[in-house]
Amino acid sequence: SRDLSHQSLPSREGGGRRSSADSPAGCVEWLRSLAWWEAQLGSLLWWAVLVQLVGGLLFAVSCYAGLPGGSASLPAPAGWHAQLWCYVPCFAGSVCFVFASAVFVAEASVEPRSLGASIARLNLAGSALFLLASAGYFLAEPPSSPLPAQARFPASEGLVRLPFAVGSACFLVSALLALAELLVVDAERTPER
């Protein structure tokens, strides 16, 4: 890993340090100099992060489509707007999250009792629950639902809303644990003043 501490951030106002990153070409060059910015095609972790980013973008499409009038403004066959723009991206995003979470669990398995491994397992559980809930859309929501109308609401509650709620709780707890871990590690690295 390269020492990048000597590089300054782009200055947008007159009072900051001047650097080669003050021009557009310099800013691009500065971004390229960052070690994390480089493509690492041989790294499964790099691919997991990229796949998770794609999954996040798919969830954003699904969230937009779920807004009142959101999916109606998008092209789709009559009656299939929610399926095509809400449920399919949600399911695909969940598959992306499960893949990325499984890679993170494998990475953290070198220290299976560590807090990082627990965080990775909680993320995998949340991702799997989101995948279950996303698949539940196709069983519980028209037009693809094979269930009679009176069974759709209970199916939606049990197959969609409950897994999303528990999965969200897994993500929340893992995020709080990750923050706590980061603060502890940061406190250990920061010298006493």
Phi, psi and omega per residue, in radians:
S1 nan 2.433 -3.096
R2 -1.536 2.612 3.067
D3 -1.467 1.975 -3.095
L4 -1.867 0.221 -3.054
S5 -1.165 -0.380 -3.114
H6 -1.410 -0.214 -3.105
Q7 -1.480 2.428 3.123
S8 -1.783 2.703 3.103
L9 -1.309 2.751 3.096
P10 -1.019 2.352 3.131
S11 -1.668 2.137 3.137
R12 -1.737 -0.276 -3.114
E13 -2.184 2.767 -3.018
G14 -1.076 -0.392 -3.011
G15 -1.486 -0.238 -3.049
G16 -1.453 3.023 3.085
R17 -1.146 2.483 3.094
R18 -1.550 2.518 3.093
S19 -2.592 3.060 3.095
S20 -1.194 -0.181 -3.119
A21 -1.472 0.077 -3.129
D22 -1.308 -0.331 3.093
S23 -1.765 2.761 3.118
P24 -0.975 -0.759 3.131
A25 -1.138 -0.682 3.106
G26 -1.151 -0.636 3.120
C27 -1.137 -0.746 3.093
V28 -1.086 -0.753 3.130
E29 -1.111 -0.705 3.110
W30 -1.096 -0.752 3.113
L31 -1.098 -0.703 3.122
R32 -1.138 -0.443 -3.103
S33 -1.352 -0.240 -3.132
L34 -1.307 2.283 -3.069
A35 -1.099 -0.662 -3.085
W36 -1.276 -0.273 -3.065
W37 -1.395 -0.416 -3.055
E38 -1.228 2.482 3.050
A39 -1.191 2.306 3.122
Q40 -2.122 1.256 -3.003
L41 -1.038 -0.400 3.133
G42 -1.505 -0.064 -3.084
S43 -1.740 2.108 3.102
L44 -1.133 -0.580 3.095
L45 -1.114 -0.693 3.115
W46 -1.077 -0.761 3.119
W47 -1.143 -0.654 3.118
A48 -1.084 -0.730 3.111
V49 -1.132 -0.753 3.115
L50 -1.095 -0.759 3.113
V51 -1.136 -0.670 3.104
Q52 -1.145 -0.648 3.068
L53 -1.078 -0.782 3.096
V54 -1.067 -0.743 3.094
G55 -1.052 -0.714 3.091
G56 -1.098 -0.693 3.100
L57 -1.152 -0.678 3.085
L58 -1.118 -0.691 3.070
F59 -1.111 -0.619 3.098
A60 -1.116 -0.714 3.071
V61 -1.071 -0.795 3.141
S62 -1.076 -0.724 3.128
C63 -1.138 -0.737 3.102
Y64 -1.068 -0.785 -3.113
A65 -1.143 -0.476 3.139
G66 -1.380 -0.199 3.092
L67 -1.203 2.666 3.098
P68 -0.969 2.102 3.141
G69 1.415 -0.049 -3.083
G70 -1.109 -0.960 -3.097
S71 -1.284 -0.431 3.138
A72 -1.155 -0.423 -3.129
S73 -1.471 -0.086 -3.110
L74 -1.805 2.589 -3.106
P75 -1.249 2.336 3.085
A76 -2.966 2.751 3.053
P77 -1.061 2.625 -3.102
A78 -0.923 2.264 3.099
G79 1.451 -0.097 -3.073
W80 -1.928 0.191 -3.108
H81 -1.023 -0.878 -3.097
A82 -1.126 -0.718 3.126
Q83 -1.045 -0.896 -3.018
L84 -1.245 -0.712 -3.010
W85 -1.794 -0.288 -3.138
C86 -1.935 -0.958 -3.008
Y87 -1.318 -0.760 -3.131
V88 -1.125 -0.848 3.086
P89 -1.090 -0.610 3.110
C90 -1.118 -0.770 3.116
F91 -1.132 -0.809 3.137
A92 -1.103 -0.720 3.085
G93 -1.094 -0.635 3.108
S94 -1.168 -0.696 3.079
V95 -1.065 -0.749 3.093
C96 -1.045 -0.771 -3.117
F97 -1.156 -0.678 3.117
V98 -1.118 -0.763 3.101
F99 -1.026 -0.898 -3.108
A100 -1.080 -0.743 -3.135
S101 -1.136 -0.667 3.111
A102 -1.123 -0.680 3.086
V103 -1.129 -0.732 3.140
F104 -1.143 -0.641 3.080
V105 -1.124 -0.764 3.113
A106 -1.064 -0.713 3.118
E107 -1.126 -0.704 -3.090
A108 -1.396 -0.169 -3.061
S109 -1.242 -0.138 3.078
V110 -1.145 -0.463 3.032
E111 -2.241 1.370 -2.977
P112 -1.096 -0.379 -3.128
R113 -1.718 0.124 -3.110
S114 -1.370 2.830 3.080
L115 -1.117 -0.658 3.112
G116 -1.060 -0.680 3.106
A117 -1.172 -0.677 3.100
S118 -1.138 -0.703 3.102
I119 -1.090 -0.778 3.137
A120 -1.098 -0.712 3.116
R121 -1.167 -0.674 3.077
L122 -1.106 -0.703 3.082
N123 -1.106 -0.691 3.105
L124 -1.141 -0.728 3.100
A125 -1.085 -0.784 3.104
G126 -1.083 -0.704 3.127
S127 -1.142 -0.748 3.130
A128 -1.123 -0.685 3.100
L129 -1.165 -0.661 3.057
F130 -1.119 -0.657 3.101
L131 -1.136 -0.753 3.087
L132 -1.052 -0.798 -3.141
A133 -1.129 -0.705 3.135
S134 -1.124 -0.702 3.068
A135 -1.169 -0.578 3.124
G136 -1.080 -0.495 3.081
Y137 -0.944 -0.738 -3.049
F138 -1.233 -0.414 3.092
L139 -1.545 -0.532 -2.981
A140 -1.767 -0.285 -3.024
E141 -2.032 2.433 3.075
P142 -1.217 2.746 0.087
P143 -1.583 -0.078 -3.065
S144 -1.515 -0.123 -3.061
S145 -1.170 2.205 3.065
P146 -1.462 -0.052 -3.059
L147 -1.446 2.608 3.017
P148 -1.151 2.739 -3.042
A149 -0.942 -0.720 -3.090
Q150 -1.223 -0.297 -3.139
A151 -1.658 -0.150 -3.055
R152 -1.210 -0.721 -3.120
F153 -1.126 -0.864 3.088
P154 -1.065 -0.644 3.102
A155 -1.134 -0.706 3.115
S156 -1.104 -0.711 3.118
E157 -1.104 -0.817 -3.054
G158 -1.426 -0.613 -3.054
L159 -1.662 -0.371 -3.071
V160 -2.013 -1.073 -3.002
R161 -1.189 -0.774 -3.123
L162 -1.109 -0.873 3.096
P163 -1.079 -0.636 3.078
F164 -1.107 -0.721 -3.123
A165 -1.150 -0.816 -3.126
V166 -1.193 -0.703 3.083
G167 -1.069 -0.721 3.093
S168 -1.095 -0.677 3.097
A169 -1.121 -0.677 3.084
C170 -1.063 -0.781 3.132
F171 -1.123 -0.702 3.138
L172 -1.113 -0.841 -3.132
V173 -1.101 -0.747 3.141
S174 -1.147 -0.627 3.097
A175 -1.152 -0.718 3.111
L176 -1.157 -0.692 3.086
L177 -1.151 -0.686 3.105
A178 -1.119 -0.689 3.097
L179 -1.119 -0.775 3.115
A180 -1.072 -0.749 3.123
E181 -1.095 -0.744 3.133
L182 -1.105 -0.741 -3.141
L183 -1.145 -0.658 3.120
V184 -1.180 -0.810 3.131
V185 -1.094 -0.732 3.128
D186 -1.114 -0.721 3.133
A187 -1.136 -0.622 3.119
E188 -1.212 -0.539 -3.116
R189 -1.488 -0.380 -3.083
T190 -1.432 2.120 3.138
P191 -1.217 2.615 3.085
E192 -1.149 2.484 3.119
R193 -1.793 nan nan
